[in-house]
Amino acid sequence: MGFITGTILVLFVFVSLFLILLVMIQTGKGGMGGVLGGGASQSVFGSSTADVLTKATRVAGLLFLALSLILSFLFAKTSGYNTTPTPEILPPPAAEEAQGNQGGTNAQESAPTNAPSTEAPAQPKP
């Protein structure tokens, strides 16, 4: 693993943990929380804290997405995985049969060796 890949991976882990922390800190919007006194906890940190947390969550989310895309490209290149399929060029079936008959070869000779034989097995003499 290269230095750049390792650095981005460590940064990705820190951004992931920071994003988890930011989401857990935020309070829910609405619901039954206001009835049970959940609205009073918002005034502890001031009125603009929700805006700061929302903006920080957006930035952390964008960093998370960008770093995950960068890491996916870096690891795909280092793993040697080829994402472009290579077409397998095979001759048409009619051409194979024509080539096999022109060369004077027997059809039994071109059959695979592990194919079951159609001939009856030889009977041992008593």
KEDO-472098 format. One record per residue: z, x, y of N, C-alpha, C in turn. Coordinates in steps of 0.001 Angstrom, whole numbers, padded with zeros to 6 digits. Example, Ala and Ser with C-alpha at 12.3 -4.5 7.8 and 13.67 -1.06 7.14 Angstrom:
2
<rec n_c3="007800" n_c1="013190" n_c2="-005690" ca_c3="007800" ca_c1="012300" ca_c2="-004500" c_c3="007800" c_c1="013200" c_c2="-003300"/>
<rec n_c3="007080" n_c1="012850" n_c2="-002250" ca_c3="007140" ca_c1="013670" ca_c2="-001060" c_c3="007870" c_c1="012900" c_c2="000030"/>
//
This chain:
126
<rec n_c3="000000" n_c1="000854" n_c2="-001164" ca_c3="000000" ca_c1="000000" ca_c2="000000" c_c3="000000" c_c1="000900" c_c2="001227"/>
<rec n_c3="-000872" n_c1="000592" n_c2="002143" ca_c3="-000998" ca_c1="001397" ca_c2="003337" c_c3="000112" c_c1="001125" c_c2="004335"/>
<rec n_c3="000167" n_c1="001997" n_c2="005325" ca_c3="001201" ca_c1="001873" ca_c2="006360" c_c3="001046" c_c1="000591" c_c2="007158"/>
<rec n_c3="-000187" n_c1="000268" n_c2="007506" ca_c3="-000431" ca_c1="-000935" ca_c2="008315" c_c3="-000096" c_c1="-002194" c_c2="007505"/>
<rec n_c3="-000492" n_c1="-002219" n_c2="006244" ca_c3="-000211" ca_c1="-003379" ca_c2="005402" c_c3="001293" c_c1="-003555" c_c2="005225"/>
<rec n_c3="002007" n_c1="-002474" n_c2="005000" ca_c3="003464" ca_c1="-002549" ca_c2="004853" c_c3="004149" c_c1="-003007" c_c2="006123"/>
<rec n_c3="003681" n_c1="-002514" n_c2="007263" ca_c3="004257" ca_c1="-002907" ca_c2="008544" c_c3="004032" c_c1="-004390" c_c2="008812"/>
<rec n_c3="002831" n_c1="-004865" n_c2="008550" ca_c3="002532" ca_c1="-006284" ca_c2="008767" c_c3="003328" c_c1="-007146" c_c2="007795"/>
<rec n_c3="003525" n_c1="-006675" n_c2="006576" ca_c3="004303" ca_c1="-007431" ca_c2="005597" c_c3="005762" c_c1="-007556" c_c2="006033"/>
<rec n_c3="006351" n_c1="-006469" n_c2="006529" ca_c3="007739" ca_c1="-006518" ca_c2="007019" c_c3="007834" c_c1="-007445" c_c2="008225"/>
<rec n_c3="006880" n_c1="-007361" n_c2="009135" ca_c3="006854" ca_c1="-008241" ca_c2="010299" c_c3="006715" c_c1="-009705" c_c2="009865"/>
<rec n_c3="005916" n_c1="-009941" n_c2="008846" ca_c3="005725" ca_c1="-011293" ca_c2="008314" c_c3="007038" c_c1="-011857" c_c2="007770"/>
<rec n_c3="007807" n_c1="-011042" n_c2="007073" ca_c3="009086" ca_c1="-011493" ca_c2="006529" c_c3="010054" c_c1="-011837" c_c2="007661"/>
<rec n_c3="010111" n_c1="-010989" n_c2="008705" ca_c3="010997" ca_c1="-011271" ca_c2="009839" c_c3="010580" c_c1="-012531" c_c2="010583"/>
<rec n_c3="009294" n_c1="-012727" n_c2="010784" ca_c3="008817" ca_c1="-013932" ca_c2="011462" c_c3="009123" c_c1="-015170" c_c2="010625"/>
<rec n_c3="009001" n_c1="-015055" n_c2="009308" ca_c3="009309" ca_c1="-016187" ca_c2="008425" c_c3="010781" c_c1="-016573" c_c2="008527"/>
<rec n_c3="011666" n_c1="-015578" n_c2="008472" ca_c3="013096" ca_c1="-015860" ca_c2="008583" c_c3="013447" c_c1="-016420" c_c2="009959"/>
<rec n_c3="012829" n_c1="-015896" n_c2="011014" ca_c3="013065" ca_c1="-016387" ca_c2="012370" c_c3="012589" c_c1="-017828" c_c2="012520"/>
<rec n_c3="011457" n_c1="-018142" n_c2="011915" ca_c3="010938" ca_c1="-019504" ca_c2="011968" c_c3="011863" c_c1="-020473" c_c2="011229"/>
<rec n_c3="012383" n_c1="-020063" n_c2="010091" ca_c3="013340" ca_c1="-020894" ca_c2="009357" c_c3="014579" c_c1="-021144" c_c2="010203"/>
<rec n_c3="015085" n_c1="-020085" n_c2="010845" ca_c3="016262" ca_c1="-020219" ca_c2="011705" c_c3="015992" c_c1="-021170" c_c2="012870"/>
<rec n_c3="014837" n_c1="-021037" n_c2="013512" ca_c3="014508" ca_c1="-021909" ca_c2="014630" c_c3="014423" c_c1="-023374" c_c2="014217"/>
<rec n_c3="013848" n_c1="-023642" n_c2="013078" ca_c3="013723" ca_c1="-025021" ca_c2="012629" c_c3="015089" c_c1="-025596" c_c2="012285"/>
<rec n_c3="015960" n_c1="-024774" n_c2="011714" ca_c3="017293" ca_c1="-025266" ca_c2="011354" c_c3="018167" c_c1="-025505" c_c2="012583"/>
<rec n_c3="017982" n_c1="-024755" n_c2="013646" ca_c3="018782" ca_c1="-024912" ca_c2="014858" c_c3="018429" c_c1="-026195" c_c2="015599"/>
<rec n_c3="017184" n_c1="-026575" n_c2="015577" ca_c3="016742" ca_c1="-027729" ca_c2="016358" c_c3="017372" c_c1="-029013" c_c2="015844"/>
<rec n_c3="017623" n_c1="-029904" n_c2="016780" ca_c3="018188" ca_c1="-031198" ca_c2="016417" c_c3="017069" c_c1="-032203" c_c2="016246"/>
<rec n_c3="017355" n_c1="-033233" n_c2="015502" ca_c3="016376" ca_c1="-034278" ca_c2="015291" c_c3="016181" c_c1="-035115" c_c2="016548"/>
<rec n_c3="015065" n_c1="-035779" n_c2="016617" ca_c3="014778" ca_c1="-036629" ca_c2="017771" c_c3="014950" c_c1="-038080" c_c2="017362"/>
<rec n_c3="015932" n_c1="-038732" n_c2="017932" ca_c3="016136" ca_c1="-040146" ca_c2="017661" c_c3="016838" c_c1="-040377" c_c2="016349"/>
<rec n_c3="016611" n_c1="-041527" n_c2="015782" ca_c3="017251" ca_c1="-041875" ca_c2="014530" c_c3="018668" c_c1="-042376" c_c2="014762"/>
<rec n_c3="019498" n_c1="-042307" n_c2="013757" ca_c3="020881" ca_c1="-042783" ca_c2="013852" c_c3="021817" c_c1="-041725" c_c2="014416"/>
<rec n_c3="021343" n_c1="-040539" n_c2="014733" ca_c3="022202" ca_c1="-039480" ca_c2="015255" c_c3="022835" c_c1="-039833" c_c2="016583"/>
<rec n_c3="022147" n_c1="-040572" n_c2="017434" ca_c3="022688" ca_c1="-040948" ca_c2="018732" c_c3="023823" c_c1="-041942" c_c2="018619"/>
<rec n_c3="023811" n_c1="-042769" n_c2="017610" ca_c3="024859" ca_c1="-043769" ca_c2="017424" c_c3="026168" c_c1="-043089" c_c2="017026"/>
<rec n_c3="026088" n_c1="-042061" n_c2="016228" ca_c3="027281" ca_c1="-041392" ca_c2="015723" c_c3="027737" c_c1="-040234" c_c2="016596"/>
<rec n_c3="027222" n_c1="-040070" n_c2="017777" ca_c3="027662" ca_c1="-039011" ca_c2="018676" c_c3="026801" c_c1="-037775" c_c2="018609"/>
<rec n_c3="025645" n_c1="-037840" n_c2="018012" ca_c3="024766" ca_c1="-036679" ca_c2="017917" c_c3="024138" c_c1="-036320" c_c2="019247"/>
<rec n_c3="024053" n_c1="-037247" n_c2="020171" ca_c3="023450" ca_c1="-036971" ca_c2="021469" c_c3="024299" c_c1="-036071" c_c2="022337"/>
<rec n_c3="025611" n_c1="-036029" n_c2="022104" ca_c3="026496" ca_c1="-035203" ca_c2="022927" c_c3="026310" c_c1="-033725" c_c2="022640"/>
<rec n_c3="025853" n_c1="-033371" n_c2="021471" ca_c3="025688" ca_c1="-031958" ca_c2="021135" c_c3="024512" c_c1="-031328" c_c2="021863"/>
<rec n_c3="023615" n_c1="-032113" n_c2="022378" ca_c3="022475" ca_c1="-031558" ca_c2="023091" c_c3="022871" c_c1="-031004" c_c2="024448"/>
<rec n_c3="023915" n_c1="-031531" n_c2="025042" ca_c3="024310" ca_c1="-031077" ca_c2="026364" c_c3="025126" c_c1="-029787" c_c2="026324"/>
<rec n_c3="025527" n_c1="-029318" n_c2="025156" ca_c3="026325" ca_c1="-028098" ca_c2="025048" c_c3="025528" c_c1="-026886" c_c2="025516"/>
<rec n_c3="024260" n_c1="-026782" n_c2="025128" ca_c3="023442" ca_c1="-025632" ca_c2="025477" c_c3="022614" c_c1="-025860" c_c2="026731"/>
<rec n_c3="022733" n_c1="-026970" n_c2="027361" ca_c3="021957" ca_c1="-027264" ca_c2="028554" c_c3="020782" c_c1="-028158" c_c2="028232"/>
<rec n_c3="020139" n_c1="-028647" n_c2="029277" ca_c3="019053" ca_c1="-029599" ca_c2="029069" c_c3="017729" c_c1="-028914" c_c2="028735"/>
<rec n_c3="017540" n_c1="-027671" n_c2="029121" ca_c3="016251" ca_c1="-027007" ca_c2="028904" c_c3="016188" c_c1="-026249" c_c2="027582"/>
<rec n_c3="017251" n_c1="-026290" n_c2="026785" ca_c3="017263" ca_c1="-025554" ca_c2="025524" c_c3="016226" c_c1="-026106" c_c2="024551"/>
<rec n_c3="016038" n_c1="-027395" n_c2="024535" ca_c3="015067" ca_c1="-027986" ca_c2="023622" c_c3="013659" c_c1="-027501" c_c2="023939"/>
<rec n_c3="013355" n_c1="-027336" n_c2="025214" ca_c3="012037" ca_c1="-026832" ca_c2="025583" c_c3="011843" c_c1="-025390" c_c2="025121"/>
<rec n_c3="012872" n_c1="-024571" n_c2="025274" ca_c3="012785" ca_c1="-023170" ca_c2="024863" c_c3="012635" c_c1="-023079" c_c2="023342"/>
<rec n_c3="013421" n_c1="-023872" n_c2="022617" ca_c3="013339" ca_c1="-023846" ca_c2="021155" c_c3="011976" c_c1="-024349" c_c2="020672"/>
<rec n_c3="011432" n_c1="-025353" n_c2="021331" ca_c3="010127" ca_c1="-025881" ca_c2="020943" c_c3="009041" c_c1="-024843" c_c2="021166"/>
<rec n_c3="009090" n_c1="-024170" n_c2="022314" ca_c3="008087" ca_c1="-023136" ca_c2="022600" c_c3="008231" c_c1="-021950" c_c2="021654"/>
<rec n_c3="009464" n_c1="-021555" n_c2="021364" ca_c3="009683" ca_c1="-020437" ca_c2="020443" c_c3="009207" c_c1="-020793" c_c2="019040"/>
<rec n_c3="009407" n_c1="-022048" n_c2="018635" ca_c3="008948" ca_c1="-022483" ca_c2="017319" c_c3="007430" c_c1="-022470" c_c2="017244"/>
<rec n_c3="006779" n_c1="-022887" n_c2="018309" ca_c3="005313" ca_c1="-022857" ca_c2="018328" c_c3="004792" c_c1="-021425" c_c2="018223"/>
<rec n_c3="005389" n_c1="-020525" n_c2="018989" ca_c3="004943" ca_c1="-019121" ca_c2="018950" c_c3="005195" c_c1="-018517" c_c2="017574"/>
<rec n_c3="006366" n_c1="-018784" n_c2="017003" ca_c3="006683" ca_c1="-018249" ca_c2="015672" c_c3="005760" c_c1="-018844" c_c2="014616"/>
<rec n_c3="005423" n_c1="-020122" n_c2="014757" ca_c3="004497" ca_c1="-020753" ca_c2="013803" c_c3="003106" c_c1="-020158" c_c2="013889"/>
<rec n_c3="002643" n_c1="-019905" n_c2="015104" ca_c3="001323" ca_c1="-019277" ca_c2="015264" c_c3="001318" c_c1="-017849" c_c2="014735"/>
<rec n_c3="002397" n_c1="-017110" n_c2="014983" ca_c3="002499" ca_c1="-015753" ca_c2="014433" c_c3="002512" c_c1="-015790" c_c2="012905"/>
<rec n_c3="003223" n_c1="-016759" n_c2="012345" ca_c3="003280" ca_c1="-016897" ca_c2="010894" c_c3="001891" c_c1="-017136" c_c2="010316"/>
<rec n_c3="001142" n_c1="-018046" n_c2="010934" ca_c3="-000213" ca_c1="-018329" ca_c2="010439" c_c3="-001136" c_c1="-017122" c_c2="010590"/>
<rec n_c3="-001078" n_c1="-016464" n_c2="011743" ca_c3="-001952" ca_c1="-015311" ca_c2="011975" c_c3="-001632" c_c1="-014174" c_c2="011009"/>
<rec n_c3="-000337" n_c1="-013886" n_c2="010833" ca_c3="000043" ca_c1="-012799" ca_c2="009926" c_c3="-000288" c_c1="-013131" c_c2="008471"/>
<rec n_c3="-000154" n_c1="-014396" n_c2="008091" ca_c3="-000497" ca_c1="-014747" ca_c2="006710" c_c3="-001990" c_c1="-014602" c_c2="006463"/>
<rec n_c3="-002819" n_c1="-014957" n_c2="007441" ca_c3="-004265" ca_c1="-014760" ca_c2="007281" c_c3="-004625" c_c1="-013277" c_c2="007221"/>
<rec n_c3="-004017" n_c1="-012490" n_c2="008092" ca_c3="-004293" ca_c1="-011045" ca_c2="008097" c_c3="-003876" c_c1="-010426" c_c2="006765"/>
<rec n_c3="-002693" n_c1="-010801" n_c2="006277" ca_c3="-002230" ca_c1="-010249" ca_c2="004997" c_c3="-003113" c_c1="-010680" c_c2="003834"/>
<rec n_c3="-003599" n_c1="-011900" n_c2="003875" ca_c3="-004468" ca_c1="-012341" ca_c2="002776" c_c3="-005760" c_c1="-011543" c_c2="002756"/>
<rec n_c3="-006322" n_c1="-011239" n_c2="003923" ca_c3="-007532" ca_c1="-010422" ca_c2="003960" c_c3="-007258" c_c1="-008991" c_c2="003528"/>
<rec n_c3="-006128" n_c1="-008429" n_c2="003966" ca_c3="-005805" ca_c1="-007046" ca_c2="003599" c_c3="-005555" c_c1="-006914" c_c2="002100"/>
<rec n_c3="-004819" n_c1="-007842" n_c2="001514" ca_c3="-004544" ca_c1="-007746" ca_c2="000085" c_c3="-005771" c_c1="-008072" c_c2="-000752"/>
<rec n_c3="-006674" n_c1="-008890" n_c2="-000258" ca_c3="-007912" ca_c1="-009166" ca_c2="-000993" c_c3="-008793" c_c1="-007924" c_c2="-001019"/>
<rec n_c3="-008813" n_c1="-007166" n_c2="000056" ca_c3="-009629" ca_c1="-005947" ca_c2="000090" c_c3="-009029" c_c1="-004852" c_c2="-000786"/>
<rec n_c3="-007696" n_c1="-004723" n_c2="-000807" ca_c3="-007084" ca_c1="-003650" ca_c2="-001592" c_c3="-007015" c_c1="-003980" c_c2="-003071"/>
<rec n_c3="-007047" n_c1="-005266" n_c2="-003429" ca_c3="-006956" ca_c1="-005607" ca_c2="-004847" c_c3="-008289" c_c1="-005443" c_c2="-005564"/>
<rec n_c3="-009373" n_c1="-005332" n_c2="-004819" ca_c3="-010684" ca_c1="-005178" ca_c2="-005430" c_c3="-011267" c_c1="-006484" c_c2="-005886"/>
<rec n_c3="-010663" n_c1="-007585" n_c2="-005519" ca_c3="-011169" ca_c1="-008889" ca_c2="-005923" c_c3="-012385" c_c1="-009220" c_c2="-005089"/>
<rec n_c3="-013489" n_c1="-009490" n_c2="-005754" ca_c3="-014738" ca_c1="-009792" ca_c2="-005060" c_c3="-014835" c_c1="-011297" c_c2="-004882"/>
<rec n_c3="-014914" n_c1="-011745" n_c2="-003629" ca_c3="-014955" ca_c1="-013182" ca_c2="-003362" c_c3="-016363" c_c1="-013734" c_c2="-003394"/>
<rec n_c3="-017372" n_c1="-012859" n_c2="-003396" ca_c3="-018750" ca_c1="-013354" ca_c2="-003444" c_c3="-019221" c_c1="-013332" c_c2="-004895"/>
<rec n_c3="-019652" n_c1="-014454" n_c2="-005400" ca_c3="-020095" ca_c1="-014480" ca_c2="-006800" c_c3="-021423" c_c1="-013753" c_c2="-006967"/>
<rec n_c3="-021550" n_c1="-013037" n_c2="-008061" ca_c3="-022803" ca_c1="-012357" ca_c2="-008363" c_c3="-023547" c_c1="-013186" c_c2="-009392"/>
<rec n_c3="-024759" n_c1="-013580" n_c2="-009091" ca_c3="-025500" ca_c1="-014407" ca_c2="-010046" c_c3="-025890" c_c1="-013598" c_c2="-011274"/>
<rec n_c3="-025782" n_c1="-014217" n_c2="-012407" ca_c3="-026154" ca_c1="-013566" ca_c2="-013654" c_c3="-027609" c_c1="-013938" c_c2="-013941"/>
<rec n_c3="-028468" n_c1="-012933" n_c2="-013997" ca_c3="-029890" ca_c1="-013182" ca_c2="-014193" c_c3="-030189" c_c1="-013126" c_c2="-015683"/>
<rec n_c3="-030569" n_c1="-014254" n_c2="-016219" ca_c3="-030915" ca_c1="-014348" ca_c2="-017634" c_c3="-032373" c_c1="-014764" c_c2="-017755"/>
<rec n_c3="-033079" n_c1="-014238" n_c2="-018757" ca_c3="-034464" ca_c1="-014678" ca_c2="-018938" c_c3="-034478" c_c1="-016121" c_c2="-019448"/>
<rec n_c3="-035521" n_c1="-016845" n_c2="-019164" ca_c3="-035601" ca_c1="-018219" ca_c2="-019665" c_c3="-035633" c_c1="-018238" c_c2="-021190"/>
<rec n_c3="-035178" n_c1="-019311" n_c2="-021817" ca_c3="-035133" ca_c1="-019365" ca_c2="-023284" c_c3="-036509" c_c1="-019205" c_c2="-023932"/>
<rec n_c3="-037554" n_c1="-019726" n_c2="-023320" ca_c3="-038895" ca_c1="-019602" ca_c2="-023896" c_c3="-039333" c_c1="-018144" c_c2="-023917"/>
<rec n_c3="-038968" n_c1="-017377" n_c2="-022929" ca_c3="-039357" ca_c1="-015965" ca_c2="-022870" c_c3="-038646" c_c1="-015173" c_c2="-023957"/>
<rec n_c3="-037367" n_c1="-015529" n_c2="-024268" ca_c3="-036650" ca_c1="-014815" ca_c2="-025323" c_c3="-037322" c_c1="-015033" c_c2="-026674"/>
<rec n_c3="-037712" n_c1="-016271" n_c2="-026969" ca_c3="-038348" ca_c1="-016560" ca_c2="-028247" c_c3="-039705" c_c1="-015875" c_c2="-028350"/>
<rec n_c3="-040446" n_c1="-015841" n_c2="-027246" ca_c3="-041759" ca_c1="-015201" ca_c2="-027263" c_c3="-041615" c_c1="-013701" c_c2="-027466"/>
<rec n_c3="-040618" n_c1="-013099" n_c2="-026853" ca_c3="-040420" ca_c1="-011660" ca_c2="-027012" c_c3="-039993" c_c1="-011336" c_c2="-028439"/>
<rec n_c3="-039136" n_c1="-012178" n_c2="-029022" ca_c3="-038657" ca_c1="-011921" ca_c2="-030381" c_c3="-039773" c_c1="-012041" c_c2="-031395"/>
<rec n_c3="-040708" n_c1="-012966" n_c2="-031240" ca_c3="-041796" ca_c1="-013149" ca_c2="-032194" c_c3="-042901" c_c1="-012119" c_c2="-032000"/>
<rec n_c3="-043115" n_c1="-011630" n_c2="-030800" ca_c3="-044188" ca_c1="-010664" ca_c2="-030556" c_c3="-043863" c_c1="-009301" c_c2="-031145"/>
<rec n_c3="-042595" n_c1="-008946" n_c2="-031159" ca_c3="-042231" ca_c1="-007620" ca_c2="-031640" c_c3="-042265" c_c1="-007503" c_c2="-033144"/>
<rec n_c3="-042556" n_c1="-008562" n_c2="-033857" ca_c3="-042611" ca_c1="-008512" ca_c2="-035307" c_c3="-041235" c_c1="-008542" c_c2="-035930"/>
<rec n_c3="-040247" n_c1="-008921" n_c2="-035173" ca_c3="-038899" ca_c1="-008958" ca_c2="-035735" c_c3="-038686" c_c1="-010279" c_c2="-036434"/>
<rec n_c3="-037851" n_c1="-010265" n_c2="-037389" ca_c3="-037518" ca_c1="-011454" ca_c2="-038149" c_c3="-036398" c_c1="-012201" c_c2="-037416"/>
<rec n_c3="-036363" n_c1="-013509" n_c2="-037526" ca_c3="-035342" ca_c1="-014303" ca_c2="-036850" c_c3="-033963" c_c1="-013987" c_c2="-037405"/>
<rec n_c3="-033892" n_c1="-013619" n_c2="-038705" ca_c3="-032599" ca_c1="-013302" ca_c2="-039287" c_c3="-032080" c_c1="-011978" c_c2="-038760"/>
<rec n_c3="-032957" n_c1="-011054" n_c2="-038406" ca_c3="-032522" ca_c1="-009766" ca_c2="-037879" c_c3="-031914" c_c1="-009908" c_c2="-036499"/>
<rec n_c3="-032393" n_c1="-010861" n_c2="-035702" ca_c3="-031878" ca_c1="-011005" ca_c2="-034353" c_c3="-030614" c_c1="-011862" c_c2="-034310"/>
<rec n_c3="-030227" n_c1="-012474" n_c2="-035433" ca_c3="-029014" ca_c1="-013290" ca_c2="-035461" c_c3="-027800" c_c1="-012372" c_c2="-035383"/>
<rec n_c3="-026717" n_c1="-012840" n_c2="-034777" ca_c3="-025515" ca_c1="-012006" ca_c2="-034705" c_c3="-024947" c_c1="-011738" c_c2="-036090"/>
<rec n_c3="-024281" n_c1="-010613" n_c2="-036235" ca_c3="-023782" ca_c1="-010214" ca_c2="-037555" c_c3="-022567" c_c1="-011014" c_c2="-037970"/>
<rec n_c3="-021831" n_c1="-011595" n_c2="-037022" ca_c3="-020639" ca_c1="-012335" ca_c2="-037395" c_c3="-020928" c_c1="-013822" c_c2="-037636"/>
<rec n_c3="-022188" n_c1="-014233" n_c2="-037581" ca_c3="-022552" ca_c1="-015633" ca_c2="-037841" c_c3="-022481" c_c1="-015881" c_c2="-039338"/>
<rec n_c3="-022068" n_c1="-017087" n_c2="-039735" ca_c3="-021990" ca_c1="-017377" ca_c2="-041172" c_c3="-023380" c_c1="-017420" c_c2="-041794"/>
<rec n_c3="-023478" n_c1="-016955" n_c2="-043006" ca_c3="-024759" ca_c1="-016905" ca_c2="-043711" c_c3="-025071" c_c1="-018269" c_c2="-044313"/>
<rec n_c3="-026359" n_c1="-018612" n_c2="-044308" ca_c3="-026777" ca_c1="-019893" ca_c2="-044878" c_c3="-027160" c_c1="-019745" c_c2="-046349"/>
<rec n_c3="-027205" n_c1="-018513" n_c2="-046826" ca_c3="-027568" ca_c1="-018289" ca_c2="-048210" c_c3="-026362" c_c1="-018564" c_c2="-049106"/>
<rec n_c3="-026642" n_c1="-019001" n_c2="-050360" ca_c3="-025555" ca_c1="-019248" ca_c2="-051304" c_c3="-025024" c_c1="-017918" c_c2="-051804"/>
<rec n_c3="-023706" n_c1="-017822" n_c2="-051960" ca_c3="-023146" ca_c1="-016555" ca_c2="-052454" c_c3="-023576" c_c1="-016288" c_c2="-053892"/>
<rec n_c3="-023704" n_c1="-015043" n_c2="-054234" ca_c3="-024128" ca_c1="-014670" ca_c2="-055594" c_c3="-023023" c_c1="-015012" c_c2="-056571"/>
<rec n_c3="-023414" n_c1="-015597" n_c2="-057716" ca_c3="-022452" ca_c1="-015979" ca_c2="-058748" c_c3="-022230" c_c1="-014781" c_c2="-059681"/>
<rec n_c3="-020978" n_c1="-014472" n_c2="-059970" ca_c3="-020744" ca_c1="-013359" ca_c2="-060918" c_c3="-021144" c_c1="-013776" c_c2="-062329"/>
<rec n_c3="-021664" n_c1="-012830" n_c2="-063107" ca_c3="-022077" ca_c1="-013103" ca_c2="-064484" c_c3="-020859" c_c1="-013077" c_c2="-065383"/>
<rec n_c3="-020763" n_c1="-014045" n_c2="-066338" ca_c3="-019590" ca_c1="-014083" ca_c2="-067246" c_c3="-019621" c_c1="-013041" c_c2="-068313"/>
//
